Amino acid sequence: MIRLLFVSSGLRVGGAEIALSNILMQLDRTCFEPYVVSLTGPGEIGRRISDLGVPVFECDMRRNPLRDFIRLVRHVRRLKPHVVQTWMYHGDVIGSLAALLGGARRIAWGIHNSSLSQTGSKKSTMLIRRLAAWLSRRVPQVIVSCSEAARDLHVGIGYDATRFRIIGNGFDVERFRPDPGARVALRHELGLAPETPLIINVGRYDPQKNQAGFVRAAALLHGQRPEIHFALVGSGLNAGNAELMTVIAHAGLGRSVHLLDLRHDTPKLIAGSDLLVLSSSFGEAFPLVLGEAMCCGVPCVATDVGDSRLIISDTGTVVPPLDDEALAEAMTSMLAMPASLRAALGRRARQSIVERYDIRRVTREYEAVYLQLVGDPSCVA
């Protein structure tokens, strides 16, 4: 049995964290024995992982970094993992150092970010990224990047290009799938007529996700087609968000925008929509929401961040980031298509994800990395 220790910067709800839980859900437990560490305390994804039967060890290095780092080193010594897989910048650096001090030598890093924006990243993150670039030539045997864009950017700032391997994010193609009943159900919930066009935007409230840009683009579209409605789903997207409510009021959208906050029925919300829009301005590597929508047979319009263009391919539209007019034009063109053509795009989109990014296939790729690191195609006794 191969003991795997995953060290993540955190386990709140986010794309990288969800990607980790998806892999753990599919990991072959007859061969691999997983353990997880969160460096910033508990989170919803941590609870999901615990529910899978995977032990989660919680630190909170924001409060007492030295004490919790020592605790982490001792945890590594107790577990004696065959492989340590770190996850995100702080996980890569802190997890690697703890692994080495704890006697673990087989280390894989995980890159899930494709922006070096000085305004979009904390100073501490910028500093630890520079340290990681230096350590990348000395510590990890392999650096797993979830996107080509992330690899290229990190190589550009000094990461060791020879250690990279691309493994895209995986999707549960059975959980995210077309749902004919979702359309009527969602419109009923929102008090809309069954034929009302509905565009959805999914992601936590954050400058990276650029919901303000989506609202401005929605206002441009609404001026031409006032029957269209818009749904925003994610943590912080609610009427209590004064900043967002001001943006919506200035856009003059009124009752056409529905703020649904954090939801746990995302597959049905997406499947019940006509179009998904990713409006992110920076930082994305492999946006999970694009693959989720495509699995549901919903075409996408996305900004050209991370691997959005590669993921969508010819099944949707990609526009420059921070261009409200281009985003509005792309939404307009997509909704102007006959429903039959949009449905055909959705079917092609789903097939593309099934063929390339089924979570079972992606997990087998991660497992192959770990088997290669231990130097034996069979499980370690």
C-alpha positions as CSV (number, residue, x, y, z in Angstrom):
1,M,0.0,0.0,0.0
2,I,1.4,3.4,-1.0
3,R,0.8,6.1,1.6
4,L,0.1,9.5,0.0
5,L,0.2,12.7,2.0
6,F,-1.5,15.7,0.3
7,V,-0.5,19.1,1.8
8,S,-2.8,21.8,0.6
9,S,-2.6,25.6,1.3
10,G,-6.2,25.3,2.4
11,L,-9.5,23.5,2.0
12,R,-12.1,26.2,1.5
13,V,-14.4,26.1,-1.5
14,G,-12.2,26.9,-4.5
15,G,-11.3,25.3,-7.8
16,A,-8.0,23.8,-6.7
17,E,-9.5,22.4,-3.5
18,I,-12.4,20.9,-5.3
19,A,-10.0,19.3,-7.8
20,L,-8.2,17.7,-4.9
21,S,-11.4,16.3,-3.4
22,N,-12.4,14.9,-6.8
23,I,-9.2,13.0,-7.2
24,L,-9.5,11.6,-3.6
25,M,-13.0,10.5,-4.4
26,Q,-11.7,8.3,-7.3
27,L,-8.3,7.2,-5.9
28,D,-7.7,3.5,-5.9
29,R,-7.9,2.6,-2.2
30,T,-6.7,-0.9,-2.8
31,C,-3.3,0.6,-3.8
32,F,-3.2,4.0,-2.2
33,E,-3.7,5.1,1.4
34,P,-4.3,8.9,1.3
35,Y,-3.9,11.5,4.1
36,V,-4.5,15.2,3.8
37,V,-3.1,18.3,5.5
38,S,-4.6,21.8,5.4
39,L,-2.2,24.6,6.3
40,T,-5.0,27.1,7.0
41,G,-7.4,25.3,9.2
42,P,-10.8,23.7,8.4
43,G,-13.0,24.4,5.4
44,E,-16.0,22.9,3.6
45,I,-13.8,20.9,1.2
46,G,-12.0,19.5,4.2
47,R,-15.3,18.2,5.6
48,R,-16.1,16.6,2.2
49,I,-12.7,14.9,2.2
50,S,-13.2,13.6,5.8
51,D,-16.6,12.2,4.7
52,L,-14.7,10.1,2.1
53,G,-12.9,8.4,5.0
54,V,-9.7,10.3,4.3
55,P,-8.0,11.6,7.5
56,V,-7.5,15.4,7.5
57,F,-4.9,17.0,9.7
58,E,-5.6,20.7,10.2
59,C,-3.0,23.3,11.0
60,D,-3.5,27.1,11.0
61,M,-0.2,28.6,10.2
62,R,-1.8,32.1,10.1
63,R,-1.9,32.1,13.9
64,N,1.2,30.3,15.1
65,P,3.4,29.4,12.1
66,L,6.3,27.9,14.0
67,R,4.2,25.8,16.3
68,D,2.1,24.4,13.5
69,F,5.1,23.8,11.2
70,I,6.7,21.7,14.0
71,R,3.4,19.8,14.3
72,L,3.4,19.2,10.6
73,V,7.0,17.9,10.6
74,R,6.0,15.5,13.4
75,H,3.0,14.4,11.5
76,V,5.1,13.5,8.5
77,R,7.5,11.5,10.7
78,R,4.6,9.6,12.1
79,L,3.0,8.8,8.8
80,K,6.2,8.0,6.9
81,P,4.5,8.7,3.5
82,H,5.9,7.1,0.4
83,V,4.9,10.3,-1.6
84,V,4.1,13.8,-0.6
85,Q,1.9,15.7,-3.1
86,T,1.7,19.4,-2.3
87,W,-1.1,21.6,-3.5
88,M,-0.8,25.4,-4.4
89,Y,2.1,27.8,-3.6
90,H,2.1,27.7,0.2
91,G,1.5,24.0,0.2
92,D,4.4,23.5,-2.2
93,V,7.0,25.4,-0.2
94,I,5.9,24.7,3.4
95,G,4.8,21.1,2.6
96,S,8.1,20.4,0.9
97,L,10.2,21.7,3.8
98,A,8.2,19.8,6.3
99,A,8.4,16.6,4.1
100,L,12.2,16.9,3.9
101,L,12.6,17.5,7.7
102,G,10.2,14.7,8.3
103,G,12.2,12.2,6.3
104,A,10.1,12.1,3.1
105,R,12.0,12.4,-0.1
106,R,9.5,11.7,-2.9
107,I,7.8,15.0,-3.5
108,A,5.4,16.2,-6.2
109,W,4.2,19.8,-6.4
110,G,0.8,21.0,-7.7
111,I,0.4,24.3,-9.6
112,H,-3.2,25.7,-9.9
113,N,-2.6,29.4,-10.7
114,S,-1.8,31.2,-13.9
115,S,-1.4,34.9,-12.8
116,L,1.4,36.9,-11.5
117,S,-0.7,40.0,-11.1
118,Q,0.7,42.3,-8.4
119,T,-2.8,43.6,-7.7
120,G,-4.4,40.2,-7.7
121,S,-1.9,38.4,-5.4
122,K,-0.9,39.1,-1.8
123,K,2.7,40.2,-1.2
124,S,3.3,37.0,0.8
125,T,2.1,35.0,-2.1
126,M,4.5,36.8,-4.5
127,L,7.4,36.2,-2.1
128,I,6.7,32.5,-1.6
129,R,6.3,32.1,-5.4
130,R,9.8,33.5,-5.9
131,L,11.1,31.1,-3.3
132,A,9.3,28.2,-5.0
133,A,10.9,29.0,-8.3
134,W,14.3,28.6,-6.6
135,L,13.3,25.4,-4.8
136,S,11.8,23.9,-8.0
137,R,15.3,23.0,-9.2
138,R,16.2,21.3,-6.0
139,V,13.2,19.8,-4.2
140,P,10.3,18.2,-6.3
141,Q,10.8,15.2,-8.5
142,V,7.8,16.3,-10.6
143,I,5.7,19.5,-10.8
144,V,2.1,18.7,-11.8
145,S,0.4,21.7,-13.5
146,C,-3.3,21.6,-14.2
147,S,-2.9,23.8,-17.3
148,E,-0.5,24.6,-20.1
149,A,-0.9,28.3,-19.4
150,A,0.2,27.8,-15.8
151,R,3.2,25.8,-16.8
152,D,4.4,28.3,-19.4
153,L,4.0,31.2,-17.0
154,H,5.9,29.5,-14.1
155,V,8.7,28.4,-16.4
156,G,8.9,32.1,-17.4
157,I,9.6,33.1,-13.8
158,G,12.3,30.5,-13.2
159,Y,10.6,27.2,-12.4
160,D,12.5,24.2,-13.7
161,A,10.8,23.4,-17.0
162,T,12.1,19.8,-17.1
163,R,10.1,18.8,-14.1
164,F,6.6,19.7,-15.3
165,R,3.8,17.4,-16.2
166,I,0.4,18.6,-17.4
167,I,-2.6,16.9,-15.9
168,G,-5.9,18.8,-16.4
169,N,-8.7,19.0,-13.9
170,G,-11.1,16.1,-13.9
171,F,-14.9,16.1,-13.8
172,D,-17.6,13.7,-12.5
173,V,-19.4,13.3,-15.8
174,E,-22.2,11.4,-14.1
175,R,-22.9,14.2,-11.6
176,F,-22.6,16.9,-14.1
177,R,-24.8,15.9,-17.0
178,P,-27.7,17.2,-19.1
179,D,-30.9,17.4,-17.1
180,P,-34.1,18.1,-19.1
181,G,-36.1,18.8,-16.0
182,A,-33.7,21.4,-14.6
183,R,-34.7,24.1,-16.9
184,V,-38.3,24.3,-15.8
185,A,-37.4,23.7,-12.1
186,L,-34.9,26.6,-12.0
187,R,-37.2,29.0,-13.7
188,H,-40.0,28.0,-11.4
189,E,-37.7,28.7,-8.4
190,L,-36.8,32.1,-9.8
191,G,-40.4,33.0,-10.7
192,L,-39.7,33.1,-14.4
193,A,-41.7,31.8,-17.4
194,P,-40.5,28.4,-18.7
195,E,-39.2,30.0,-22.0
196,T,-37.2,32.8,-20.3
197,P,-33.5,32.9,-21.5
198,L,-31.2,32.5,-18.5
199,I,-27.4,33.1,-18.4
200,I,-25.4,31.8,-15.4
201,N,-22.2,33.0,-13.8
202,V,-20.6,30.7,-11.1
203,G,-17.8,31.6,-8.8
204,R,-17.1,33.1,-5.3
205,Y,-17.3,36.9,-5.1
206,D,-13.7,38.0,-5.8
207,P,-11.9,40.5,-8.0
208,Q,-10.5,37.5,-9.9
209,K,-14.0,36.4,-10.9
210,N,-14.9,39.9,-12.1
211,Q,-18.6,39.7,-11.4
212,A,-18.8,43.5,-11.9
213,G,-17.6,43.1,-15.5
214,F,-20.2,40.4,-16.0
215,V,-23.0,42.7,-14.7
216,R,-21.9,45.5,-16.9
217,A,-21.8,43.2,-20.0
218,A,-25.2,41.8,-18.9
219,A,-26.6,45.4,-18.9
220,L,-25.4,45.9,-22.5
221,L,-27.1,42.7,-23.5
222,H,-30.2,43.5,-21.5
223,G,-30.6,46.8,-23.4
224,Q,-31.1,44.8,-26.6
225,R,-33.0,41.9,-25.1
226,P,-34.7,42.8,-21.9
227,E,-36.4,39.4,-21.6
228,I,-33.0,37.8,-20.7
229,H,-32.3,37.0,-17.0
230,F,-29.0,36.4,-15.3
231,A,-28.1,34.3,-12.3
232,L,-24.9,34.7,-10.2
233,V,-24.0,31.7,-8.0
234,G,-21.2,31.6,-5.4
235,S,-20.1,32.6,-1.9
236,G,-20.8,36.3,-1.3
237,L,-23.2,36.7,-4.2
238,N,-26.2,37.8,-2.2
239,A,-28.3,40.9,-1.3
240,G,-26.0,41.6,1.7
241,N,-23.1,42.4,-0.6
242,A,-23.4,46.2,-0.8
243,E,-20.6,46.6,-3.3
244,L,-22.2,44.2,-5.7
245,M,-25.7,45.6,-5.2
246,T,-24.3,49.0,-6.1
247,V,-22.9,47.7,-9.4
248,I,-26.2,46.0,-10.2
249,A,-28.1,49.2,-9.4
250,H,-25.8,51.4,-11.6
251,A,-26.3,48.8,-14.4
252,G,-30.1,49.3,-14.2
253,L,-30.7,45.5,-14.2
254,G,-33.2,45.5,-11.4
255,R,-35.1,42.2,-11.1
256,S,-33.3,40.7,-14.1
257,V,-30.3,39.6,-11.9
258,H,-30.8,36.7,-9.4
259,L,-28.2,36.4,-6.6
260,L,-28.2,32.7,-5.5
261,D,-25.2,32.8,-3.1
262,L,-23.3,29.5,-2.4
263,R,-25.4,26.5,-3.5
264,H,-24.9,22.8,-3.3
265,D,-27.0,21.9,-6.3
266,T,-24.7,23.5,-8.9
267,P,-25.2,20.7,-11.5
268,K,-28.9,21.4,-11.6
269,L,-28.4,25.2,-11.7
270,I,-26.0,24.9,-14.6
271,A,-28.0,22.3,-16.5
272,G,-31.1,24.6,-16.2
273,S,-29.3,27.5,-17.9
274,D,-29.0,28.4,-21.5
275,L,-25.4,29.7,-21.3
276,L,-22.6,29.8,-18.8
277,V,-20.3,32.8,-18.7
278,L,-16.8,32.9,-17.1
279,S,-15.9,36.6,-16.7
280,S,-12.6,36.1,-14.8
281,S,-9.9,38.8,-15.3
282,F,-6.8,36.9,-14.1
283,G,-5.5,34.0,-12.1
284,E,-7.4,31.1,-13.6
285,A,-5.4,28.1,-14.7
286,F,-8.0,25.4,-15.6
287,P,-11.5,26.9,-14.7
288,L,-13.5,24.0,-13.3
289,V,-16.8,25.7,-14.0
290,L,-16.2,25.5,-17.8
291,G,-15.8,21.7,-17.7
292,E,-18.8,21.4,-15.4
293,A,-21.0,23.4,-17.8
294,M,-19.8,21.5,-20.8
295,C,-20.5,18.2,-19.0
296,C,-24.1,19.5,-18.6
297,G,-24.3,20.2,-22.3
298,V,-24.4,24.0,-21.7
299,P,-22.3,26.1,-24.1
300,C,-19.8,28.6,-22.6
301,V,-18.6,32.1,-23.2
302,A,-15.3,32.7,-21.4
303,T,-12.6,35.3,-21.0
304,D,-9.2,34.2,-22.4
305,V,-7.6,33.3,-19.1
306,G,-5.6,30.1,-18.3
307,D,-6.6,27.2,-20.5
308,S,-10.1,28.5,-21.3
309,R,-9.5,28.5,-25.0
310,L,-8.0,25.0,-24.9
311,I,-10.9,23.6,-22.8
312,I,-13.7,25.2,-24.8
313,S,-12.1,24.6,-28.2
314,D,-14.8,25.0,-30.9
315,T,-17.8,24.5,-28.6
316,G,-18.1,28.1,-27.4
317,T,-16.6,31.5,-27.5
318,V,-13.5,33.1,-25.9
319,V,-13.1,36.8,-25.6
320,P,-10.3,39.1,-24.1
321,P,-10.5,39.6,-20.3
322,L,-11.8,42.9,-19.0
323,D,-13.6,43.7,-22.2
324,D,-17.3,44.2,-21.3
325,E,-18.4,44.9,-24.8
326,A,-16.8,41.8,-26.3
327,L,-18.3,39.7,-23.5
328,A,-21.8,41.2,-24.2
329,E,-21.4,40.6,-28.0
330,A,-20.4,37.0,-27.4
331,M,-23.4,36.4,-25.2
332,T,-25.6,38.1,-27.8
333,S,-24.3,35.9,-30.6
334,M,-24.6,32.7,-28.6
335,L,-28.2,33.4,-27.6
336,A,-29.1,34.5,-31.2
337,M,-28.3,31.0,-32.4
338,P,-31.3,28.7,-33.1
339,A,-31.9,26.5,-30.0
340,S,-31.1,23.4,-32.1
341,L,-27.6,24.7,-33.0
342,R,-26.9,25.6,-29.4
343,A,-28.0,22.2,-28.2
344,A,-25.6,20.6,-30.8
345,L,-22.8,22.7,-29.4
346,G,-23.7,21.5,-25.9
347,R,-23.6,17.9,-27.0
348,R,-20.2,18.4,-28.6
349,A,-19.0,20.2,-25.5
350,R,-20.0,17.3,-23.2
351,Q,-18.4,14.7,-25.5
352,S,-15.2,16.7,-25.4
353,I,-15.0,16.7,-21.6
354,V,-15.9,13.0,-21.4
355,E,-13.1,12.1,-23.8
356,R,-10.4,14.4,-22.3
357,Y,-11.2,15.1,-18.6
358,D,-13.3,12.4,-17.1
359,I,-12.2,12.3,-13.4
360,R,-11.5,8.6,-13.6
361,R,-9.0,9.1,-16.4
362,V,-7.4,12.1,-14.7
363,T,-7.0,10.2,-11.4
364,R,-5.3,7.4,-13.2
365,E,-2.8,9.9,-14.5
366,Y,-2.0,11.1,-11.0
367,E,-1.7,7.5,-9.8
368,A,0.8,6.9,-12.6
369,V,2.9,9.8,-11.3
370,Y,3.0,8.3,-7.8
371,L,3.8,4.8,-9.0
372,Q,6.6,6.2,-11.0
373,L,8.0,8.1,-8.0
374,V,8.1,5.0,-5.9
375,G,9.9,3.2,-8.7
376,D,7.6,0.2,-8.8
377,P,4.5,-0.5,-10.9
378,S,2.9,-2.4,-8.1
379,C,1.8,-1.2,-4.7
380,V,4.3,-0.9,-1.9
381,A,3.8,-3.6,0.8
